[in-house]
Amino acid sequence: MEPLLTCSVCNREYRYNRATGHRRTICNSCIEKRKHQAVKQKAVAYLGGKCLVCGYDRCYQAMVFHHLDPELKDFGISGNANRSWDKIQVELDKCVLLCANCHSEVHAGIVSSDELARRVSLVKTPPLQDGNAGFDPQGAH
């Protein structure tokens, strides 16, 4: 029978079984939690690291991935840390990053879809360099 060990992270007792992926110091639940946290941190950074509406950026755990068009949603970002990063990036490209408060306000109708779309266009449009206003890189007049 497998030995009974105590997880160094959560102090839960578990039966060590190397064949099922256990480690000698950390239970599988804590291993999975760490993996999910790492993927969420990477995804938050990928989308700019702050709320599109209010700029909140203090706690990545308070950030939510909001799909701009629910019809294009293939899967939710949360709970899908086992997918490849390439697939997660494709799904993230359909989302904006919001803090939990602003996400609630979007779904309550306080922040409109039009306002979100306007803010997305501001983020994705590169600003003009000083002195380059009216500059045509193709040289056309």
Salt bridges, closest charged atoms under 4 A:
GLU32 OE2 - LYS35 NZ 3.38
GLU32 OE1 - HIS36 NE2 3.77
ASP74 OD2 - LYS94 NZ 2.78
GLU91 OE2 - HIS67 NE2 2.72
GLU91 OE1 - LYS94 NZ 3.15
GLU115 OE2 - ARG118 NH2 2.97
GLU115 OE2 - ARG119 NE 2.63
